[in-house]
Amino acid sequence: MSYSVGQVAGFAGVTVRTLHHYDDIGLLVPSERSHAGHRRYSDADLDRLQQILFYRELGFPLDEVAALLDDPAADPRAHLRRQHELLTARIEKLQKMAAAVEHAMEARTMGIDLTPEERFEVFGDKDPEQYAQEAEQRWGGTEAYAESQRRAARYTKDDWKRMQSEVADWGERYDALMAAGDAPTSPAAMDMAEEHRRHICAWFYDCPYEMHQGLAEMYVSDERFKAFYDSMRPGLAEHLRDAIGANAARHTT
């Protein structure tokens, strides 16, 4: 059985012009011609075309493809083994590239556009992407989450460093407040809670008092948030929760 140039082009997903070019340079010369002089390709021709396209996909120039296929010392099985090895290596490389792109997508989703060195410099061992998936599952459909993503996407390394500095300064002052024995309902503690709320509003999203109270409960119930605040001072998470509640009450009643 033989096939026309149009049929072969359809089988292989190449253009008729490409097949004509391969014929002109002697890379793939059809085994037959019709009475009218039209090209006719045999099954053996299709096998050779498949080999050509494999090598082309792997980046080999046409002259090297011709040299490989016309090497009298090589047999079809050798070509298949070689191509299998090359394709396996290509797959591994592409998988690594895909993983790198996926990581970049996650970083972009979190709005963290920093190099690894910059990220470590700013956040230390507190990777901001660590809970990205969970955060999206919890709040991904909210306007607050969307607004947080929009703002964070614009932040530079200096912005993140300034934000972290503000958090550290707030933590030191809250530690001092607790050391002085101020109750969560004291004016000073409520002022610190209000500063905490405004920090969220300034950097991430509008945080009404009711939402702030919901966050405060999470600071205590979620062990990771609790550990973060208690690292500033043991018991700070519960103290802050109560101060946030008191602050919300004084502004909403």
N, C-alpha and C positions, 0 to 999 in steps of 0.2 A: 504494500500500500504506500502511496506517496501523497504528499500534501502540497497545496499551493502556498505561495508566499503569504497570502492573506490569512489562510488558516493557521499557519505557523505563528504569524504575528499575534493572532488571537490567543493561541495556546500559551505562548510565552510571555505575553504582556509587553511586547516591544513593538516598535513601529516597523512598517514595511521598509521605510527608508534605512533603518538600522540594519535590517537583513541584507538590503542591497549593498550597504557599505561593507558588511562582513564578507560578502561575496567578492566585492571589488578588490579588497586587500588580501584575499585568499585565506581568511580566517575560517569562513564557513561557506564552502562552495557546494551548492546543491548537487546531489548525485545524479539528478536527471533533468532533462528539459522536455517540455511538451513539444508536439509537432509545430506549434506556433512559436516555439522558443521561450516559453514561460518557465520559470524556475519551478522544480518539483523536489520536495524534500522527503527523504526516507526516514525510517525509524532511527537508523544510525546517525543521520544528520541531526535529528532531534536530541539524541544523546549528547552529541558534541555541543549543540547549542546550550544544553543544560549545564555542561561543564564550563562553557564560556561565561554564562551568566553568573554561575557560582563565583568564579574567579573575579569577575567584574564587581560583584557585590562586595567582595573582600578587598577591593581597592587596587587590583592588579591592572596595569596598563595593557592595552591590546597586544603590543609586541611581546610582552612577557607571557601573556596568555597563549599566544601562538607558539612560543618556544616551549612552554610546558606541555601543551597538547601534542605537539609534533615531535617530542623527544622519543626516539625509538626505544630507549631503555625503560620508559615508563609504561605501565599498563593501567587499564581503567580502575582496578582496585587500588592502585597506588594513589591515583588522583582522588578517589573517594576518601581514603584514609587521610590524605593531606588536607582535603577540604574539611573533613570532620574535625581535625585538630584545630584548624584555623577558625572554624565556626565556633567551636567550644571556647577558644580563647576570646573571640569576639563577644560571645554571650556573657562570659565572666566580666569582661570590661564594661559592657553595657549595663549589667546588673549593678556594678559599683557606681556607674554614672547615675543610674536611676535612683540608687540609695542616696547619693549626694544631692540630686535634685529634690527628692522627697524631703530631705533634711532642710534644704533651703526653703521649700514651700512651708514647712512647719514654722521655720523661723519667721518667714514673711507673715504667716497667719498671726503669729504672736506680736508682729510689729518689731521684732528684734533683728535689726539689720547690722549686726556687729561681727567682727572677726572673732575667732576663738580667743585670741589674746585679749581683745577688748572686752569680751564678755566676762572672762575670768577677772580682769582688772576691775570691772564694775561690780559684778555680782559675787565674786569669790566662788564658793561651792554651792551657792543657791542659784541653780540654773533656772532662769525664768520660763524656760520651755518645758520644765519637768512635768507640770500639771496642765499643759496646754489642752490636751484632749479632754481631760476631766472638766476643765473650765468651760470649754465649748459645750460639753454635754449638759452642764448645769445651767449655763446662762446664755448659750449660743443664740437663742431666739429672742433675747431681750434687746431693747434699744440701748440699755446701759452697756451691754457687752459690745454691741456694734460701735458705739461711740468710743469706747475704750480702745478698740482696734484701730479706729480711724486716727485717734490722737497718737497712739503708740507708734504707728507706722511712720510718723513724722519725726520721732525723737532721734537725736544723735547720741553718740557716746557721752558727750558733755552733759546732755539733758539727763541721761540715766544717772550719771555720777552726781549731778546736782540733786536729783530726786532722792538718791540713796543718802546723800549728806543730810538732807532735810529730815529723813526718817531717823537717822542716827542721832541727830540733835534732839529731835522730839523724844526719842527713847531715853536719852540721858536726863532730860528734864523731867520726864515722867518718873524715872527711877528716883530722882531727888525728891519729887513730890511724895512718893510713897515712903521714902526714908524719913521724911519729916512728919509722917503720920496723918497726912490728909486723907479724909474719908472720900469715897467715890462721889458722895453728894456735896462735897465742899465746892465752893465757887472755883477754886483753882483747878480741881479735877475736872469739873464740867467744862472749864475753858480749854483744858487740854483735849478733852473729847471733841469739843467744837473745832479745835485746830485740826484734829485727826480727820474729821468729816470734810473740812474745807480742803485739806490736802488731796483727798480723793476727788473732790469736785474739780480742783485745779488741774490735776494730772490725768484723770481717767474719765470720769463721767459725773453727771449731776447726781448727787446722793442725798435725797430727802431724808428727814429724820427717821421715818418709818423704815426705809431701806437700811439706814445706818444701824438701827437696832437689830435688824435681821442679820447684818454682817457681824455685829457684836456677839450674837448667840453662836455663830459659826466659829468665831475666834476661840470659843471655849469648847464647843462640841467636837470640832475637828482637831485631832491631835497634832496635825502638822502646823496649823495656824497657832494653836495653843503653845506649841514648842517655840515658835518664832517669837511670840510676845513674851513668853516666860524666860526666853534667853536674855531679854533686857533686864528682867528682874523676876524672880519666882513670885507667882501670884498675880503678875501684871495683867494677864488675859482676863481673869475674873474681875479685877479692879476696874479695868477699862470697860468691860461690858456693863458694869453697874454705873460707871460714870457716863457712858453713852446713853443709858436709859434715863438717868437723871437729867442730862442735858436736853434730851428730846422732850422730856416732860416740861421743862421750864420754857421751851420755845413753842410748844404746841398747846399749852393750857392757858 
